[in-house]
Every structure is written in C-alpha cells, then in structure tokens.
Amino acid sequence: GNIIGSGIFISPKGVLEHTGSVGLALIIWVLGGGVAALGSLCYAELGVTIPKSGGDYSYVTEIFGGLAGFLLLWSAVLIMYPTSLAVIALTFSNYVLQPVFPNCIPPYNASRILSMVCLLLLTWVNSSSVRWATRIQDIFTAGKLLALTLIIIVGFIQIFKGNYKELTPSNAFNFWMTPSVGHLALAFLQGSFAFSGWNFLNYVTEELVDPRRQNLPRAIFISIPLVTFVYTFTNIAYFTAMSPQELLSSNAVAVTFGEKLLGYFSWVMPVSVALSTFGGINGYLFTSSRLCFSGAREGHLPSLLAMIHVKHCTPIPALLVCCLATLIIMLVGDTYTLINYVSFINYLCYGVTIIGLIVLRWKKPKIFRPIKVNLLIPITYLAFWAFLLIFSLYSEPIVCGVGLIIILTGVPVFFLGVYWRNKPKCVNRLI
C-alpha cells in the first residue's frame, strides 16, 4: 500500500527518457524490483533482530550510536517525509481537479487547499483509530491494484490483437540515443522513486502481530515480487497503446493510456491515480508519525512526541507534527525541487542502514537472528548503492551537496538538544 503511490504514474516517462529504448526501460523496471527485494531481505533480518518501531532510525541508533541515528531522524523529519507527503498530496489534488479544469492546469490555490484538506482529514483518521487507518490502507491498496490490473488486462488484449510493435526485440532495442552510465544511474533513480516505501513496514514493527516469526518477513516476501510484476506489466501495457515518443510527450501516462483505449471509461484512470495517492498519503502519515514517536522515546525529540492517546492508542502529538511540517512545506517550499534532495538523502540512509547489518554481524555474532540472510545479499545491494551514489554525485553535484548540508545541519542541534545534558531548567521546561 505504501509502495504503490504516485510513482508508477510519474516515473515511466523519466525511466524511458534516460534509457533511450523501450527494452532497456523494461530491464530497469525489473532491476529496480530486484534491488528493492535485496534491500527488503536485509531489512527483514534487521527487523526481527532489533524488533523496534522506527525502521532505519532505530537500527542506525542501535548499531552506530546516537549522533548517526539523530542525523537520519533529523533529515527524515525535516525534509524527507514532509516533502514526500506534500508531493503525493499535490498529485492527488491535481488529478481530482482535472475533470473540473479539463482544458488547463488546476489553479495553484485550489490545488493547495484540496491537498491540505486531504492531509488534515487523514491526520484526524490516524489520530482517531489505528484500525480505521489500516482499513483505509487495505481498501485503497485493493483499489489501486484493481486499477493497475485493468491496465495490464487491457495491455494483454492489445497484445492478442497484434498491437505489440514497440515490444518486438528489433524495435524495443532500437536506441534513439546512446545512454551513458550517468543516464542509466538517473533512470534507475527514477524507477526507484516508484519502489520507495519498501522499508516502511519496519517502522511499525512493534504494532505487528508476531513480527519475528511470520508477519514481517511474509509481508516483505509477498509484496516486493507482486509490485515488481505489476510495475513491469503496467509498463508493457503502456507500450501497447503508445509509441515511446507519445509516452515522452505525455504529462499523465495513465490518463493518456485511458483516453486511447478505454473510450467512455477513460475517467477511470484519473480516479485510480487519485485513489492511489490518497492511500499513499495515509500510509506515509501512519509510518512517519511512528518515526517521530520512536525518536522522542529515545530522547532525540521532545518527550511530548512519545505520548500516546489513552483511549485511542495513537501517537497524536507525533501525527500533528508530521501534518504541520507537511503543511509548511506545501506553503513555502518548491516541493518538486526538494524531491531531488529527498531521493539522495533516502538512498544515503538505505545504504548506511544495510552497512549496519554487516557491522552488527561483526559486533554481535551470537545475537538471536530468526532470519539470517546470506552476506552476498547486503554486499550486492551495497555495490548498486555505491554505483548510484557515485554517479549521482558526478551528475548532480549541487543537489547532492545540498542534501549533505541538510543532513549536517543536525550536528549542532544534536549537541545542543541531546548531548548537552545539564541544560538550565527553563530550557528543559520549554522543550
């Protein structure tokens, strides 16, 4: 439910643009799922070995200490999750408003107001009941899977009719540009944006029933192959209806697909994207609030954020902080510029966490591990990670530099807020 958000409706254009051919674009989609599967296997081991909510943050704090964990928490709470939430909420409002403004881009203020209403509504739902929040997630996940299944079925019908010209090997690998290694890295990052969220189950480990024995690894083993299958065949379906040039010129791939093949039922596509993004907002709120809660419980954020409602058992203060940070980003931030910083910081965090898995094997070889992956899995993942990071730094040095600066601004905050124990009483009272 968290993985399938706005990415599959946005990223196909970016992947194709950087690969230069249909065939290579499809290979990147399969490879993206493979790398997400490697990462999720590592997170499955970490999740059952350190069964704490908070995901990456809890593991990095446990393995590398307070400063490393705080820097990850700082960048996540300050930039990563508010920006991701803002982008998904704005995508939701744009697709909902599209039928109202069929011949132009929806007005800026209308889009912002609807995004905020949606965010406030889901914050209230998450504050009222964990069961309501998870039911919404289940319903909207089923809805968006049905929408993507419809695209795939229509794609297969097209193939049976003989409309697979772009998928034949001679056309699929007909390059209109020769991609460089840097282009391939950027294509992979575009595809990875659609797979982001594969690590989110680890943020709510303590709220899972029997995470160590079955449910955490089972959910991971089912979801990643399923999403990879759905994404790959959705892209194949796109190419049965559109030429590469048509896909590149489209601002809303799924909508263009619907207009070409669904006729009177073309309205299904914008509705599907709206449903998908609504579920995405709910999932991001649910998990990011648990990160705030975990940070406060460890003493890295004000203790108020570790409080849980007596009756509802929901982390309301943490939810309100996540909501407020997202509203501020929506009002003052250029969210689409911030996406680049988010992608870099995200990948940096994934790599550091998986390095932590190897360090934990060395530091605590006898700790109880219900799941123990082969060391080749984290090493292979880290090889891809290093490749992406190096070429990202080479291709986008300013973006990566700003991303590093955002992370490092947390160092003085850590020493003033966390490391400095003997603060005056008035400061403690304020915090």
C-alpha positions as CSV (number, residue, x, y, z in Angstrom):
1,G,0.0,0.0,0.0
2,N,2.9,2.4,0.7
3,I,5.0,1.4,-2.4
4,I,2.2,1.8,-4.9
5,G,1.6,5.6,-4.8
6,S,2.1,8.2,-7.5
7,G,5.4,6.7,-8.7
8,I,4.1,4.2,-11.3
9,F,2.1,7.1,-12.9
10,I,5.0,9.5,-12.9
11,S,8.3,7.5,-13.3
12,P,7.7,5.7,-16.6
13,K,8.4,8.9,-18.5
14,G,11.7,9.6,-16.6
15,V,13.0,6.0,-17.0
16,L,12.3,5.9,-20.7
17,E,13.9,9.4,-21.2
18,H,17.2,8.3,-19.6
19,T,17.4,4.8,-21.2
20,G,16.7,5.7,-24.8
21,S,14.8,2.5,-25.6
22,V,11.7,0.5,-24.6
23,G,13.7,-2.7,-23.9
24,L,16.2,-1.1,-21.7
25,A,13.5,0.8,-19.8
26,L,11.7,-2.5,-19.0
27,I,15.0,-4.1,-17.8
28,I,15.5,-1.1,-15.5
29,W,12.0,-1.7,-14.0
30,V,12.8,-5.4,-13.3
31,L,16.2,-4.5,-11.9
32,G,14.6,-1.9,-9.7
33,G,12.3,-4.5,-8.2
34,G,15.3,-6.9,-7.8
35,V,17.3,-4.3,-5.9
36,A,14.3,-3.4,-3.7
37,A,14.0,-7.2,-2.9
38,L,17.6,-7.4,-1.9
39,G,17.2,-4.4,0.4
40,S,14.0,-5.7,1.9
41,L,15.6,-9.0,2.7
42,C,18.3,-7.1,4.7
43,Y,15.6,-5.1,6.4
44,A,13.7,-8.4,7.2
45,E,16.8,-9.6,9.2
46,L,17.3,-6.2,10.9
47,G,13.5,-6.0,11.7
48,V,13.4,-9.4,13.5
49,T,16.9,-9.0,15.2
50,I,16.1,-5.4,16.5
51,P,12.3,-5.6,16.8
52,K,11.7,-1.9,17.5
53,S,9.4,0.5,15.6
54,G,11.3,3.3,13.8
55,G,12.9,1.4,11.0
56,D,16.2,2.8,9.7
57,Y,16.4,5.2,12.6
58,S,16.2,2.5,15.3
59,Y,18.7,0.2,13.6
60,V,21.3,3.0,12.9
61,T,20.9,4.3,16.5
62,E,21.4,0.8,17.9
63,I,24.4,0.0,15.7
64,F,26.3,3.3,15.2
65,G,25.1,5.4,18.2
66,G,23.1,8.4,18.9
67,L,24.6,11.0,16.5
68,A,24.2,8.9,13.4
69,G,20.6,8.0,14.4
70,F,19.8,11.6,15.1
71,L,21.1,12.8,11.7
72,L,18.9,10.2,10.0
73,L,15.9,11.3,12.1
74,W,16.6,15.0,11.6
75,S,16.8,14.7,7.8
76,A,13.7,12.4,7.7
77,V,11.5,14.7,9.9
78,L,12.8,17.9,8.4
79,I,12.8,17.1,4.7
80,M,12.2,13.5,3.6
81,Y,8.7,12.7,4.8
82,P,7.1,16.2,4.7
83,T,8.3,16.6,1.1
84,S,7.1,13.2,0.0
85,L,3.7,13.8,1.7
86,A,3.4,17.2,0.1
87,V,4.2,15.8,-3.4
88,I,1.7,12.9,-3.1
89,A,-1.0,15.2,-1.7
90,L,-0.5,17.7,-4.6
91,T,-0.6,14.9,-7.1
92,F,-3.9,13.7,-5.5
93,S,-5.4,17.2,-5.7
94,N,-4.3,17.8,-9.4
95,Y,-5.9,14.5,-10.5
96,V,-9.1,15.2,-8.5
97,L,-9.4,18.7,-10.0
98,Q,-8.5,17.6,-13.6
99,P,-12.2,16.9,-14.6
100,V,-13.2,20.4,-13.1
101,F,-10.5,22.1,-15.2
102,P,-10.3,19.9,-18.3
103,N,-8.5,22.3,-20.6
104,C,-5.9,23.8,-18.2
105,I,-3.7,23.2,-15.2
106,P,-5.8,23.4,-12.0
107,P,-5.3,26.8,-10.2
108,Y,-2.4,26.9,-7.7
109,N,-4.6,27.9,-4.7
110,A,-7.3,25.3,-5.5
111,S,-4.7,22.5,-5.6
112,R,-3.0,23.6,-2.4
113,I,-6.4,23.9,-0.5
114,L,-7.6,20.5,-1.5
115,S,-4.2,18.9,-0.6
116,M,-4.4,20.5,2.8
117,V,-8.0,19.3,3.4
118,C,-7.0,15.8,2.4
119,L,-4.0,15.9,4.7
120,L,-6.0,17.2,7.7
121,L,-8.7,14.6,7.1
122,L,-6.3,11.7,7.2
123,T,-4.4,13.1,10.2
124,W,-7.8,13.1,12.0
125,V,-8.4,9.5,10.9
126,N,-5.0,8.4,12.0
127,S,-5.4,10.2,15.4
128,S,-8.8,8.6,16.0
129,S,-8.1,4.9,15.3
130,V,-5.2,2.6,14.2
131,R,-7.9,0.2,12.9
132,W,-9.5,2.9,10.7
133,A,-6.1,3.9,9.3
134,T,-5.2,0.3,8.4
135,R,-8.7,-0.3,7.0
136,I,-8.3,2.7,4.7
137,Q,-4.9,1.5,3.7
138,D,-6.3,-2.0,2.9
139,I,-9.2,-0.6,0.9
140,F,-7.2,1.8,-1.2
141,T,-4.4,-0.7,-1.8
142,A,-7.1,-3.1,-3.2
143,G,-8.5,-0.2,-5.3
144,K,-5.2,0.8,-6.9
145,L,-4.2,-2.9,-7.5
146,L,-7.5,-3.3,-9.4
147,A,-6.8,-0.2,-11.4
148,L,-3.3,-1.4,-12.4
149,T,-4.8,-4.9,-13.1
150,L,-7.2,-3.2,-15.5
151,I,-4.3,-1.5,-17.3
152,I,-2.5,-4.9,-17.5
153,I,-5.6,-6.8,-18.8
154,V,-6.2,-4.1,-21.5
155,G,-2.5,-4.4,-22.4
156,F,-2.8,-8.2,-22.9
157,I,-5.9,-7.7,-25.0
158,Q,-3.9,-5.3,-27.2
159,I,-1.1,-7.9,-27.5
160,F,-3.6,-10.6,-28.5
161,K,-4.9,-8.2,-31.2
162,G,-1.3,-7.9,-32.5
163,N,-0.6,-4.4,-31.2
164,Y,2.9,-5.1,-29.8
165,K,5.0,-3.4,-32.5
166,E,7.1,-1.5,-29.9
167,L,7.7,-4.7,-27.9
168,T,9.3,-6.7,-30.6
169,P,13.1,-7.1,-30.0
170,S,14.1,-5.1,-33.2
171,N,12.0,-2.1,-32.1
172,A,12.4,-2.5,-28.3
173,F,16.2,-2.1,-28.5
174,N,16.1,0.5,-31.3
175,F,18.0,3.3,-29.4
176,W,17.2,6.9,-30.3
177,M,20.1,7.9,-28.1
178,T,23.1,6.1,-26.6
179,P,22.7,6.1,-22.8
180,S,25.8,6.9,-20.7
181,V,26.5,5.3,-17.3
182,G,25.2,8.5,-15.7
183,H,22.0,8.3,-17.7
184,L,21.5,4.7,-16.5
185,A,22.0,5.8,-12.9
186,L,19.4,8.5,-13.3
187,A,17.0,6.1,-15.0
188,F,17.4,3.7,-12.1
189,L,16.8,6.5,-9.6
190,Q,13.6,7.4,-11.4
191,G,12.4,3.8,-11.2
192,S,13.5,3.6,-7.6
193,F,11.2,6.5,-6.8
194,A,8.2,4.3,-7.7
195,F,9.6,1.5,-5.4
196,S,10.2,3.7,-2.4
197,G,8.3,2.6,0.6
198,W,9.6,-1.0,0.6
199,N,11.2,-0.4,4.0
200,F,8.1,1.2,5.7
201,L,6.8,-2.0,7.4
202,N,9.8,-1.8,9.6
203,Y,8.6,1.5,11.0
204,V,5.6,-0.2,12.7
205,T,7.3,-3.5,13.8
206,E,6.0,-3.2,17.4
207,E,2.4,-2.9,16.2
208,L,2.6,-6.1,14.0
209,V,1.2,-9.3,15.3
210,D,4.1,-11.8,15.7
211,P,6.6,-9.9,13.6
212,R,9.6,-12.2,14.4
213,R,8.1,-15.5,13.4
214,Q,6.0,-14.8,10.4
215,N,4.3,-11.5,9.6
216,L,7.2,-9.1,8.9
217,P,9.2,-11.5,6.5
218,R,6.0,-12.9,5.0
219,A,4.7,-9.4,4.1
220,I,8.0,-8.5,2.5
221,F,8.3,-11.7,0.5
222,I,4.8,-11.3,-0.9
223,S,4.8,-7.6,-1.6
224,I,8.1,-6.9,-3.4
225,P,7.7,-9.6,-6.2
226,L,4.0,-8.6,-6.5
227,V,4.8,-4.9,-7.0
228,T,7.7,-5.7,-9.4
229,F,5.3,-7.9,-11.5
230,V,2.6,-5.2,-11.5
231,Y,5.0,-2.4,-12.4
232,T,6.7,-4.3,-15.3
233,F,3.5,-5.4,-16.9
234,T,1.9,-2.0,-16.4
235,N,4.8,-0.5,-18.4
236,I,4.4,-3.2,-21.1
237,A,0.7,-2.3,-21.3
238,Y,1.6,1.4,-21.8
239,F,3.8,0.5,-24.8
240,T,0.9,-1.5,-26.5
241,A,-1.0,1.8,-26.7
242,M,1.7,4.4,-27.1
243,S,4.9,4.9,-29.0
244,P,7.9,5.9,-27.0
245,Q,7.5,9.5,-28.4
246,E,3.9,9.6,-27.3
247,L,4.8,8.4,-23.8
248,L,7.5,11.0,-23.5
249,S,5.2,13.8,-24.6
250,S,2.5,12.8,-22.1
251,N,2.3,14.6,-18.7
252,A,0.0,11.9,-17.3
253,V,0.8,8.5,-18.8
254,A,-2.1,6.6,-17.3
255,V,-4.6,9.2,-18.4
256,T,-3.2,9.2,-21.9
257,F,-3.5,5.4,-21.9
258,G,-7.1,5.6,-20.7
259,E,-8.0,8.1,-23.4
260,K,-6.6,5.9,-26.1
261,L,-8.0,2.6,-25.1
262,L,-10.9,2.9,-22.6
263,G,-13.1,5.3,-24.5
264,Y,-16.1,6.3,-22.4
265,F,-14.5,4.7,-19.3
266,S,-11.3,6.8,-19.6
267,W,-12.4,8.7,-16.4
268,V,-11.3,5.5,-14.5
269,M,-7.7,6.4,-14.9
270,P,-7.6,9.9,-13.1
271,V,-9.9,8.4,-10.4
272,S,-7.5,5.5,-10.0
273,V,-4.5,7.8,-9.6
274,A,-6.5,9.9,-7.0
275,L,-7.3,6.7,-5.1
276,S,-3.7,5.5,-5.2
277,T,-2.3,8.8,-3.9
278,F,-5.0,9.1,-1.2
279,G,-3.8,5.7,0.1
280,G,-0.2,6.8,-0.2
281,I,-0.8,9.9,2.0
282,N,-2.5,7.7,4.6
283,G,0.5,5.2,4.6
284,Y,3.1,8.0,4.8
285,L,1.3,9.6,7.7
286,F,1.0,6.3,9.6
287,T,4.7,5.4,9.3
288,S,6.3,8.8,9.6
289,S,4.4,9.5,12.8
290,R,5.9,6.3,14.3
291,L,9.4,7.6,13.4
292,C,8.7,10.8,15.4
293,F,7.4,8.6,18.2
294,S,10.5,6.4,18.2
295,G,12.8,9.4,18.2
296,A,11.1,11.0,21.1
297,R,11.2,7.7,23.1
298,E,15.0,7.6,22.6
299,G,15.3,11.2,23.8
300,H,16.2,12.6,20.4
301,L,13.0,14.7,20.1
302,P,10.9,16.4,22.8
303,S,9.2,13.8,25.1
304,L,5.7,15.1,24.2
305,L,6.1,13.3,20.8
306,A,6.4,9.9,22.6
307,M,2.9,10.3,24.2
308,I,0.1,8.1,23.1
309,H,-3.7,8.8,23.5
310,V,-5.1,6.9,26.5
311,K,-8.2,5.6,24.7
312,H,-7.3,5.5,21.0
313,C,-3.7,4.3,21.5
314,T,-2.5,6.6,18.7
315,P,0.6,8.9,18.7
316,I,-1.4,12.1,18.3
317,P,1.4,14.6,19.0
318,A,3.7,12.9,16.5
319,L,0.9,12.9,13.9
320,L,0.3,16.6,14.4
321,V,4.0,17.4,14.0
322,C,4.1,15.4,10.7
323,C,1.0,17.2,9.5
324,L,2.3,20.7,10.4
325,A,5.7,20.1,8.8
326,T,4.0,19.0,5.6
327,L,1.6,22.0,5.6
328,I,4.7,24.3,6.0
329,I,6.5,22.6,3.0
330,M,3.3,23.0,0.9
331,L,3.0,26.7,1.7
332,V,6.7,27.8,1.5
333,G,8.6,25.1,-0.4
334,D,9.2,24.3,-4.0
335,T,8.3,20.7,-3.5
336,Y,9.4,19.4,-6.9
337,T,13.0,20.8,-6.4
338,L,13.1,19.2,-2.9
339,I,12.3,15.8,-4.5
340,N,15.9,15.6,-5.8
341,Y,17.3,16.2,-2.3
342,V,14.9,13.6,-0.9
343,S,16.0,10.9,-3.3
344,F,19.6,11.4,-2.5
345,I,19.1,11.5,1.3
346,N,16.8,8.4,1.1
347,Y,19.4,6.4,-0.8
348,L,22.1,7.5,1.6
349,C,20.0,6.3,4.6
350,Y,19.3,2.9,2.9
351,G,23.0,2.3,2.4
352,V,24.1,3.3,5.9
353,T,21.4,1.0,7.4
354,I,22.5,-2.0,5.3
355,I,26.2,-1.3,6.2
356,G,24.8,-1.5,9.8
357,L,23.7,-5.1,9.1
358,I,27.2,-6.1,8.3
359,V,28.6,-4.2,11.3
360,L,26.1,-5.9,13.6
361,R,27.1,-9.3,12.3
362,W,30.7,-8.4,13.2
363,K,29.9,-6.7,16.6
364,K,27.3,-9.2,17.8
365,P,27.8,-12.5,16.0
366,K,25.8,-14.5,18.7
367,I,22.7,-12.3,18.9
368,F,19.4,-14.1,18.2
369,R,18.5,-13.8,14.5
370,P,15.3,-15.5,13.5
371,I,16.2,-14.7,9.8
372,K,19.8,-14.6,8.7
373,V,20.4,-13.7,5.0
374,N,23.5,-14.7,3.0
375,L,26.2,-11.9,3.2
376,L,26.2,-11.8,-0.6
377,I,22.8,-10.1,-0.4
378,P,23.8,-6.9,1.5
379,I,27.1,-6.8,-0.4
380,T,25.3,-6.9,-3.8
381,Y,22.9,-4.2,-2.6
382,L,25.7,-2.0,-1.4
383,A,27.5,-2.4,-4.8
384,F,24.4,-1.0,-6.5
385,W,24.1,1.7,-3.8
386,A,27.7,2.8,-4.3
387,F,27.3,2.9,-8.1
388,L,24.1,5.1,-7.8
389,L,25.7,7.4,-5.2
390,I,28.9,8.0,-7.1
391,F,27.2,8.7,-10.4
392,S,24.6,10.9,-8.6
393,L,27.4,12.9,-7.1
394,Y,29.0,13.2,-10.5
395,S,25.8,14.0,-12.4
396,E,24.2,16.3,-9.8
397,P,26.9,17.7,-7.5
398,I,24.8,20.7,-6.3
399,V,21.8,18.6,-5.4
400,C,23.9,16.0,-3.6
401,G,25.9,18.8,-1.8
402,V,22.7,20.5,-0.6
403,G,21.4,17.1,0.6
404,L,24.6,16.6,2.6
405,I,24.3,20.1,4.1
406,I,20.7,19.4,5.2
407,I,21.9,16.3,7.0
408,L,24.9,18.0,8.6
409,T,22.7,20.9,10.0
410,G,21.6,18.3,12.5
411,V,25.1,18.1,14.1
412,P,24.8,21.4,16.2
413,V,21.2,20.6,17.0
414,F,22.2,17.2,18.4
415,F,24.9,18.6,20.6
416,L,22.7,21.4,21.9
417,G,19.5,19.4,22.3
418,V,20.6,15.9,23.1
419,Y,24.3,15.7,24.1
420,W,24.1,18.8,26.4
421,R,22.5,17.1,29.5
422,N,22.8,19.9,32.1
423,K,20.6,22.5,30.4
424,P,19.0,25.3,32.5
425,K,15.6,24.4,33.9
426,C,13.9,27.0,31.7
427,V,15.2,25.3,28.5
428,N,14.1,21.9,29.7
429,R,10.7,23.3,30.5
430,L,10.4,24.9,27.1
431,I,11.4,21.6,25.3
